[in-house]
Amino acid sequence: MRDIRFLKQLVLVNGLVPLALLALDGYRHNLGANPHEFATRATGVLALLFLLLSLAVTPVRKLLGQPWLAPLRRLTGLLGFFYGGLHLLTYVWFDKAFRIGAITADVARRPFIMVGMTSFLLLVPLALSSNVRVIRWLGGRRWNRLHRLAYLTAAGGAMHYYLLVKADTRVPLAFAGVLAVLLGYRALNRFLPRYTERKPARAPGKPAGAVGP
Amino acid sequence: MLIQRPPDLKSSEITDEKAYFSRRQFLRGAALVTTSLGTAWVYRQFTSTGGVSKAGEKIAGVVAPAQPPAPGPAEALTSLQDVTHYNNFYEFSTDKRQVAPRASHFVSSPWTVEVGGLAHKPRTFDLDDLRRLSPPEERIYRHRCVEGWSMVIPWIGFPLSRVLDQVQPMGSARYVAFETLADPGQMPNIRSSVLEWPYVEGLRLDEARHPLTLLASGLYGATLPPQNGAPLRLVVPWKYGFKGIKSIIRIHLVETLPRTTWNRSAPGEYGFYSNVNPQVDHPRWSQRMEQRIGESSQRETLMFNGYADQVAGLYAGMDLKANF
């Protein structure tokens, strides 16, 4: 079923399920003893997860020879940006109570906050240039170059997580490992596309990416 | 020559356009619902709270301490549910919400504590010996975690000095070293190398003998639940929570500074003293404020966690930035 419009709906709805559950748990006082910390952790992990999913779209579509999956990259990337924004909001609101002085002091003195903040700020131009009209205005090559920032933001997000934990670095390292695989694929793809790509199979008489039932 | 076969399907059998589309709508709806339920299930696997754990046994004969160093009237007790379901006990899990469910089958009776080292009368106590040693007191203390959250907990216990007096420390003893049980059969996370096991902690002898230093066996009037360090733990209210070693099996009087687990794990972040000090930040985060569990906004962290009047004298003339 090569129905990209429906697939996008499916990803969007599933992507918002965690937010709905988080809001429901918050409303029912079911976030445990430290709801602020929980909301910050959950949105942070979700942001990182969707950024990695976004970087996984290209390898998956090339390996499977399914170019029609490409639009999922933008959608998952925007979901990552959305959860990243919520993550930042929980920090600014719950942890710092909107005290600008405390926030700037934190950013200046704490490497993990600085790395996280920078990663989020780098996502802003990517989100702003995800609109079709902006893409046309920028032109494909410049857009591509700009969007290489996605690698940097994902790496920054994983590092931010790693720097935060006290001793159990297994989850942040798992994120970093997945990211390394996704970046490794791109390096391999550049030099040995024969092994990393499959020609898209086209049904005769049908243009590529055609929508079929 | 073109051989024409009759079509397999008669035109009357072609599904009606409306029915075809409604079938498609139905499949799409089903896909949306089932994948969403699947996503919700996965989310729940990572965020389950672990429910409510069973309460401990009531401790009889609890007496009020002679001079209760209770927190101020504006500080309410943290709820029993929060005290028992938001725990750092890495032997069970590094997820504070998962410690209670993973520790629920922990067996803490029978139990013995070996108290020895540089002592004239080293001795192994069982729980009954300890009960006979001193009547249980209720002590309401602030509890400040190095991570930046805090609670107010009604502990049951008695001063550690009572046990130390029993074994009679030698003149050469300057520190007290503590050790937690390390039982991979009961403590699932011991197989990970997150920290070095067994968990060890230490105090200077004068800190250990301070009247605020508590050997706790209960909270909220009942025996300690496993996740809070059953059957016996240390409570040092002016220090960060990780100094309060749990499920103690060994207390040794020693001459030299004992090793402590977190200090070995990250020497630049966790010092031997680890006194609560809002002026000395953790290298990665500020210690100026704390999130009191159950409250919506943050509080300012107090010097020595609010026990400066009682304990500041222990550190007179010491540079607390260097001895963090």
Interface residues (C-beta under 8 A of the other chain):
Chain A: F6 Q9 L10 V13 N14 V17 P18 L21 D25 N30 G32 A33 N34 H36 E37 F38 A42 D95 A97 D106 R109 R110 P111 F112 L163 L164 K166 A167 D168 R170 P213
Chain B: R24 R28 A31 L32 T35 S36 T39 A40 Y43 R44 T47 T49 T78 Q81 D82 H85 Y86 Y90 T94 K96 R97 E147 W149 S192 V194 L195 S265 A266 D281 R284 W285 S286 Q291 I293 G294 S297 Q298
